[in-house]
């Protein structure tokens, strides 16, 4: 924080007329209705998901859409952007093959992004709290002068204790400073759920300070053969959950509405590797994944037991359910 500015100068920039001027200023979107191009502070985003949920593929799809000025799961990039992507997990060859697959094997199309899509695969990890490392990365970003920076993945960016609020607050602020007032996206893990569902920002792994520091969270979860996105965003209210389907390596938005009564119960998702599930888990599944109220979820549970799809064992607080012989 800088305190060299005089009091009068501070107050001159703090009046209501300037506040109104900012309110009326058109939003400079990177992706319409989702991610802003904020050059004052640099909006900070998280893409979170369990291992194998597809978060790195999702981040690369975002990067390519930004570079091409294309659609990204229903949010269109306003223009072709310069994207700086830090890849800390994959080798150059694997990253190259994955990128080419996103371009549908079209080498000409991929080469047209030269200069707009810059993928740095120099290091398997960095330490953003190390002064020399931070200074080097900041200078690199200033030299490239990107429109958006993507960091994949946070566990390779620090040795700080992930569950320590003070340390992780420092980490998130360091990433913001290093990103040089550019909108930036950090890929991060979420906790593994009891059974497959999208816990949204509540599922972010580690200290609560991680969520507190960022401007937006996109949570991706694999639900059976499909994926869902949930959002937690300060500047864009009321973003509803989005259902996705994989179209190969990437994702596309499902546009058709699925009626509650048409939804099927995926026992593979519901039980996973477990032989039994508690009543609490069963009701949570019906509420979260099938869009049912608790009373409706309870009725559905009784129907499935009566039909032999599920078997109820125990009584009182010790009630457990297992798969029946009839299936769904």
Residue, then its C-alpha position, 0 to 999 in steps of 0.5 A: x500500500x502506498x501512502x505518498x499521495x496527499x490527502x487532498x488528492x485522495x479526497x478529490x478522487x473520492x467524491x460521489x460524482x466520480x463514483x457515479x462516473x465509474x458506475x456509468x462506465x461500460x463494463x470492459x468484458x473479456x468474456x461477456x457477462x462473466x469475466x471483466x478486463x480489469x486494469x485497475x486491480x486485476x480481477x482474480x479468479x479460481x477454477x476449482x474441481x476435484x482431481x480428474x474433473x477436467x479443470x485444466x482442460x477447462x482452463x485451456x479451453x478458456x485460454x484458447x477461446x480468449x486467444x481466438x475471440x471465440x465462445x466459451x461455454x456460452x460466454x463469448x470473448x469480446x475480441x482476440x486477446x493475448x493469453x499467457x498460460x503458465x503450465x506447471x503440470x504437463x510436459x511440453x509434448x503432452x501440452x502441445x498434443x492437448x492444445x492441438x486436440x482442442x484445435x481439432x487437429x487443425x495446425x493452420x488454425x493453431x498457428x493463427x494463435x501464435x503471439x496471442x496464446x503463449x504457453x510457458x512450460x519452463x518450470x514444474x513449480x515456482x514459489x510466489x512468496x520468494x522475492x526473487x521468483x516473484x520479481x522475475x515472474x512479474x517482469x516476465x508478465x510485464x514484458x509479455x503484456x497479456x490481457x489475461x494470465x492463467x496459472x495452472x496449478x496453485x499447488x505448484x506455486x507455493x510451499x505455504x501451508x494450504x490450510x493456514x489462512x494467513x499464509x494463503x492470504x499472502x499467496x493469493x495477494x502475491x499472485x495478484x501482484x505478480x499478475x501486474x494488474x491483469x485479470x488472472x485465473x488460478x487453477x486449484x483443487x477442491x475437496x473430494x465429495x462424499x459422492x459426485x456433486x458440485x459443492x461450488x465455492x464451499x468445496x475449495x480445498x484449503x484455507x477459507x482465505x483463498x475464497x475470501x481473496x478472489x473476485x470469482x470462482x468457477x467450480x467444475x464437477x463431473x456428475x456421471x457422464x456430464x459436468x456442471x459449473x457453479x459460480x461465486x462472483x462478486x461483480x456478476x450476481x445470479x449466475x445459475x448452474x450450467x450443465x456441460x457435456x464433453x465434446x471430446x477433450x473440451x466441453x460444450x453447454x447443454x442448452x436443452x432443459x431436463x425436467x425433474x421427472x425425466x432425470x434418472x438416478x445414476x447409482x454408480x454416481x450415488x454409491x461410487x466405491x461404497x457399498x452403503x450410503x446413509x440417509x443423509x447422503x441419499x437425501x443430499x443426492x436427491x436434493x442437489x442432483x435431482x432438484x428436489x425439495x427435502x420432502x420430495x426427496x424423502x418420498x422418492x427414497x421411499x419409492x425406490x425402497x418399495x420398488x426394490x431399487x434400494x434396500x433399507x437396512x437398520x433403523x433410527x439414526x443407523x439407517x443405511x441404504x444399499x443397491x437392490x437387485x432390480x436397479x434403476 
